[in-house]
Amino acid sequence: MESNKLINTVKVDYPFSSPLIYIQIDGYSKLNDLLIKESYEWKKLEEGNNKSNKGNGWQSPETLMQKNTPGFKTFTDIIPSAAALAVSKINPDLQITNFTYKANAWVNINQKGGYNAVHHHGEFHLSGVYYVKNTSDDKDSGKIEFINSRNDYYIHKQIGGDAFATSIKVTPKQGFMIIFPSSLLHLVHPNNTHEDRISIAWNIKFEKKK
């Protein structure tokens, strides 16, 4: 009897993984028009933060959750639902209704040459980035790269696959949101075009209800 007829795959598990959850926002075009307008208006009023943003990049204060303009308010109302959906994919047994949360959010505007250095948001549970406006003529421009912080990936490089990759690069798409563990190291590649790249990033931390 052939050996491959003696075995059956029961399941494949991924312990200690770093899940990436991709979410499509319906009707994003109209929402993004509002977000672009409100982001530029905010940029005129605030000098911005100097954190991971480098080169020709502007990062707003982390107070987006307090904004009540139509676009920002619509977006911040989406964040808890998106985070709850991500949690349900990561741990279907968790009763998310038993938790409350704290969250913050901010706008990133990267002009030509703007990028974000390697960083993490490890004091939170989940982080997300939503793509409002992307560069259109350079597919490598403004990619987000997630870095494997485990120290054993070089042992498994012969096997390959995303589970053992040194890093994973994702090309942003307008209307998409990527949610990931806040402790996951990541960076944003430079904007090589003359078009502004606009994204909104957020963090969320869950707390058990008393």
RAZI-V196269 format. One record per residue. N is the residue number from 0. NEAR is the number of other ideal C-beta (glycine too) atoms within 12 Angstrom. Layout:
n->[N;N]
near->[NEAR;NEAR]
//
This chain:
n->[0;1;2;3;4;5;6;7;8;9;10;11;12;13;14;15;16;17;18;19;20;21;22;23;24;25;26;27;28;29;30;31;32;33;34;35;36;37;38;39;40;41;42;43;44;45;46;47;48;49;50;51;52;53;54;55;56;57;58;59;60;61;62;63;64;65;66;67;68;69;70;71;72;73;74;75;76;77;78;79;80;81;82;83;84;85;86;87;88;89;90;91;92;93;94;95;96;97;98;99;100;101;102;103;104;105;106;107;108;109;110;111;112;113;114;115;116;117;118;119;120;121;122;123;124;125;126;127;128;129;130;131;132;133;134;135;136;137;138;139;140;141;142;143;144;145;146;147;148;149;150;151;152;153;154;155;156;157;158;159;160;161;162;163;164;165;166;167;168;169;170;171;172;173;174;175;176;177;178;179;180;181;182;183;184;185;186;187;188;189;190;191;192;193;194;195;196;197;198;199;200;201;202;203;204;205;206;207;208;209]
near->[6;6;6;8;7;7;9;7;7;6;6;9;9;14;8;12;21;32;24;30;27;25;29;18;30;13;13;28;15;16;30;29;21;26;40;31;22;31;38;24;20;31;26;14;17;21;12;24;23;15;21;27;31;24;25;22;34;33;37;38;22;26;22;37;26;17;30;15;21;18;31;33;20;27;40;33;21;34;36;27;23;34;38;31;24;33;28;21;22;24;16;12;10;18;14;27;14;15;22;17;27;21;35;29;41;41;45;45;39;43;28;21;21;33;30;37;22;20;27;24;31;18;15;29;31;44;42;44;44;43;37;38;35;35;32;19;13;20;17;20;29;44;32;42;30;32;23;26;19;20;9;14;22;13;12;17;14;9;13;11;16;20;22;21;21;23;23;26;23;28;24;35;27;28;27;28;40;39;38;39;30;29;21;33;27;36;26;39;32;27;37;24;24;17;22;29;44;40;45;48;43;42;33;37;22;27;15;13;11;6]
//
